[in-house]
Amino acid sequence: MFLRKLELSGFKSFARKTTLDFLPACELGNGNKSCGITVVVGPNGSGKSNIADAIQWVMGEQSMKSLRGKKSEDVIFAGSGEKARLGCASVTLHFDNSDKKIPLDFSDVVISRKLFRNGESDYLINGSRARLIDIVDILAKAGIGKKSYCVVNQGMSDEILNASLAERRIILEDAAGVKQFQIKKARALKKIESTKKNLDRARELAEEIKPHLKMIKRQAEKAKKGKEVSQRLKEKQVELFSYLWENFKAEKENSCEEKEQLGREAMNIQRQVDKLNDEMQAESKKIRSLEKQEDLERKRNIIRQKINDWEKNLVITEGRIELLKERQSQRKIIRSIPVDLNYVQSNLEQIRQSQEKLIERVEKVESLKELQEVKEFARAIQQSLHKLYSEVGRREIKVEESSAENKNVKEEKEKIKKFEKDNEHALKNISLLKNKIEELDKDIEKEIRENKIARRRFFEIESQLRSEQDNLNRIKDKFNEAKIKLARIEVKEEDLINETKKELKTDIEKLKYNGQAINEDSLRNEIYKLKLQMEQIGGIDPAVLEEYQETNSRFDFLTQESEDLEKAINSLKEVIKEMDQKINKVFLSAFIQINKEFTKYFRVIFGGGNAKLIKSKIKKTSSQANRQKIEGGAKSEEDKESLEELELEENNLPKKEEIGVDISACPPGKRISNLSMLSGGERSLTSIALLFAIISFNPPPFTVLDEVEAALDESNAKRFNRIVRELSDNTQFVMITHNRETMRQASLLYGITMGENGISKLLSVNLEQVGKKGEIKN
């Protein structure tokens, strides 16, 4: 078993979700575990110790003093200048439970704790809600818990030296793995206390009813005369009630079978309905929306518009070609030598200007109508030339030249070639676009065909679903009728049970049916007559007999209850005795081994000297003194929590004249008779030696050390880390430190920083992948 990872969200300074993965520091193989050392570093106030607090908190720690707070909501992120406060804190521990050290049938165990600002709190084991006691129990059986030394906070190691003799014994007992025995013993003691109260109460009640029982017993003796009648009445009632009970059982069994059959039918039909629903949803996804079809039609319309545009341009271009060719065939450039030269020049200038306008209009033609207008304008120019020609024909010398000799003819021919080339390009594009339209028509037709098939299948499934749903509703109606019928039978059954208890003062299930059929009406008449006879005998009040039976039954019950409670007390005492024997046996064995390891590690750390654990008798436990101190003053909420913890602690602490544990430590070259004579550094080294001895004796799955080596110098820090490295073969270490020597031992290094927003951030480095020169190895 080892710690895989830790997840924090909203816990103290870890406002954002933060994950510390300890697996990269582990080496697993051949059934062995070596999880190395994970080191967490960072400046003061960055939130390093909040990681240790989070582990303690999720394992069930209830004391806010241990978590460095005053109120429970102090563990929730309180906000900063840049981020608002949060409403919830959550911490999750992931364990590898391959060795089943945690008594759960899971190879991975996840324990979570959540706290909300309204005070609500949740404990979860693998996502399922659990109680605090469940968390404490499974962790205690795994050798860890909120009171164990798997998490050693700042100053906590020194508490071992400051602890009383009894408290040191508890520490060694926890290390010996007797926590589960102590829990059983404490629970047995509580049960004894409550059982004694119940026993006293039962005895008091028995003594109270004893005189009254004697009095009504004398009155009950007067009813002996009716004993035979009473016996016959009882026999008849037993016969009747057992017969009715047997009939009810058979009827109830048939009704239950009918109800179960209908339930199974309804379940089968419901599965079919669910299956059809799934198929209908699948088919509905296959039904394609009209968007694709509309998109294809839109593309087709766009292409058709392009074809129209190309055809329009084609017609215009052909008109332009026709016009230019007609101009070339009809244009005449007239040179004349008139009698009136100015007259001829003026007319020719007008004709020339008209020709230029004609050319401009030809170039701007965009429609057939405009092309027709251009043709008319060209004819008008021609007529003007003809008119001028006829006017001067008789009086002047005229010279005619063909249009091929004009300088604009060449340009017009080039334009004709260009227009013809454009026409070829337009025809080619029109052909391509028509091919695309044919392809789009095929795609649209395919889309329509596939949609029809999908819709047809959808409606078939829908019809089948409607039929199955109607059938299901019919079965459900029958099922409800069967339930109502069964409820009626149960009501009659309950009435019969109550009548039996009233008449016979017994449970109807205890009655035995003889298997013979009876006449119910006749038997009821006999019972009625017997009851009349009972009333006629001596005028005995039936309430006296009933009261006597009840009182006598009550007295017998209290007597039997007292005997049972006495047996339970004796049994609990045996359990406590057995637990004490187990605790003492395991403690003595653990004391010897831990004492050897303590001496060994003390000499390693100090380079000599001697230290040992000493058994001492205890007269008064420190918890009793603490109880007197707390009960003597005002009780705060924290004091109430302390009292609850002391109650459990007192059940585990040794009583008068029992054995506690004292510590003797003498560094090399000194003579020290008391722990108070040790210096601060020597006290730290001594407590660390004892801590290592405990870990070495019973290696916990993981241990969190929060700056326990802070007071050590460099040489002692090296000895400290050498021991930690040795112990890491059996225990997973997570160390929070400022010490450079400790950082050198890390397999995985996490850095904690805090910005101006007051939120802790996480950085990680796997140091085993870093070479001597700082390069990263693959």
GIDA-V170704 format. One record per run of one state. SS is the DSSP state (A for helix, B for strand, O for the rest). FROM is the first residue (numbers start at 1). LEN is the number of residues. If there is no record, write none. Layout:
ss=SS from=FROM len=LEN
ss=SS from=FROM len=LEN
This chain:
ss=O from=1 len=1
ss=B from=2 len=8
ss=O from=10 len=1
ss=B from=11 len=1
ss=O from=12 len=2
ss=B from=14 len=1
ss=O from=15 len=3
ss=B from=18 len=4
ss=O from=22 len=1
ss=A from=23 len=3
ss=O from=26 len=1
ss=B from=27 len=3
ss=O from=30 len=2
ss=B from=32 len=3
ss=O from=35 len=2
ss=B from=37 len=6
ss=O from=43 len=6
ss=A from=49 len=10
ss=O from=59 len=13
ss=A from=72 len=4
ss=B from=76 len=1
ss=O from=77 len=11
ss=B from=88 len=9
ss=O from=97 len=11
ss=B from=108 len=9
ss=O from=117 len=4
ss=B from=121 len=5
ss=O from=126 len=2
ss=B from=128 len=3
ss=O from=131 len=1
ss=A from=132 len=10
ss=O from=142 len=9
ss=B from=151 len=2
ss=O from=153 len=3
ss=A from=156 len=7
ss=O from=163 len=2
ss=A from=165 len=12
ss=O from=177 len=2
ss=A from=179 len=108
ss=O from=287 len=3
ss=A from=290 len=41
ss=O from=331 len=1
ss=B from=332 len=6
ss=O from=338 len=3
ss=A from=341 len=24
ss=O from=365 len=3
ss=A from=368 len=24
ss=O from=392 len=5
ss=B from=397 len=6
ss=A from=403 len=3
ss=O from=406 len=1
ss=A from=407 len=98
ss=O from=505 len=3
ss=A from=508 len=3
ss=O from=511 len=9
ss=A from=520 len=17
ss=O from=537 len=5
ss=A from=542 len=65
ss=O from=607 len=3
ss=B from=610 len=9
ss=O from=619 len=3
ss=A from=622 len=11
ss=O from=633 len=4
ss=A from=637 len=16
ss=O from=653 len=5
ss=B from=658 len=9
ss=O from=667 len=8
ss=A from=675 len=3
ss=O from=678 len=2
ss=A from=680 len=18
ss=O from=698 len=4
ss=B from=702 len=5
ss=O from=707 len=7
ss=A from=714 len=14
ss=O from=728 len=4
ss=B from=732 len=5
ss=O from=737 len=3
ss=A from=740 len=5
ss=O from=745 len=3
ss=B from=748 len=7
ss=O from=755 len=5
ss=B from=760 len=7
ss=A from=767 len=3
ss=B from=770 len=1
ss=O from=771 len=5
ss=B from=776 len=1
ss=O from=777 len=2
